[in-house]
């Protein structure tokens, strides 16, 4: 047997402050997900599973934060590199999945020997909270443990290692399911697989692991047994909520986790001063922010990247994705993505705000309005049944019902510019590129193909022709002719017979 390492209570580990490292194991293939996407990139509350694990760990402010990647490492590594809401992550690669002990050894090849507290957790355990990891680290330090195991009591412990304790409640060991006898299998306290280690003990234990088992793998659990065999102190912390320790292995569990996490996020918003009328039908993603005194009505989804101000009304039946909504705005039965909605603005019902839509303060996008890559100036209104694309609208503008900006000629898209205080009559078409100067008017039903100067009137439609008595001549014997004849009773009209020629 190798010589026993120095006692952690007298080594530099005892004087190290804080957490030396958090190692997040994320190399598994996740075959039960039945997906071409790496398991840890499947999303929960708008963020990949690994984001939740790393965000939880990063909040501990460890000296090093290490993710061990394996299956799909290019995709996972690419995500970590581009994630601007995560700190710098050190990555290690486990080319072959040879067990959790081997994965930790891969991490230490990158970090070098560690002293102080090292936390090991997993990239597919998204509901674990920072407070629980901090409590694990605190318990580990205050008890002078070499290893501290996070345990949980579950209804169905099948598949988990069981925690064996003496009569005094002290941890004696961990027995894996395959090695447990009938009495041990009845134990419902399980090993979560999350640990706090003394860095020196972990380094030494990993070097002594064996793969002489049925799976031919090196298990992190065996480091616990090695520490105990060396006479080290091994302790535990019991998780108050067992759901924190659960991993995601398939899409059924992913949906179950989503419900639990959403309930947390809804409750957090409610306690922060947000009125949520129906928590069961309200979905809030992890990074969404909502101001006080805002109301969220049933059937609303607030997706990743969305920020909502104070005193707003959102919903019912509304989906906002990566949107910014300023104070006092209202969005009713509408869908918006990458849009900005100004203070006091009104959206819906049945509006569609596409990427690049910017509604300034006190604007309106009414029923069945679609706006894409356009700015609607302060106080302007697009009340109903309109399409606005690649357009800049000034302040105080009224866009009549049924108006469209014809921005696409089949090959290219062109801009429309509408000045301040412009009035566009109903059922008009503005064929881009076109500019309407300040104060200009467009007559209803016009197709505008040329610029209008300030204060100009644009009329582009056929002249109306009226043929008096046409129905009486051309629709003899119809209901329309009968009511027309009755209406003209005071002014009789000679009706031709069907055999008479008409002009």
Secondary structure, DSSP 8 states (H G I E B T S, - for coil): -------TTTSHHHH--SEEEEEEEE----GGG--SS-GGGSEETTEEHHHHHHHHHHTT--SEEEEEE-TTHHHHHHHHHH-TTS---EEEE-SS---HHHHHHHHHHHH-S--SEEEEEETT-TT--HHHHHHHHHHHHHHT-SEEEEEEE-S--TTS-EEEE-TT--EEEEE-GGG--HHHHT--EEEEEEEEEEHHHHHHHHHT----STT----THHHHHHHHHTT--EEEEE-SSGGGG----SHHHHHHHHHHHHHHHHHHHHHTT-EES-GGG-EE-TT-EE-TT-EE-TT-EE-TT-EE-TT-EE-SS-EEES-EE-TT-EEES-EEES-EE-TT-EEESS-EE-TT-EE-TT-EEEET-EEES-EE-TT-EEEES-EEESEEE-TT-EE-TT-EEE-B-SS-B--EEE-TT-EE-TT-EEESSEEE-TT-EE-TT-EE-S-B-TT-EE--S------TTHHHHHSTTSHHHHHHHHHTTTS------TTS---
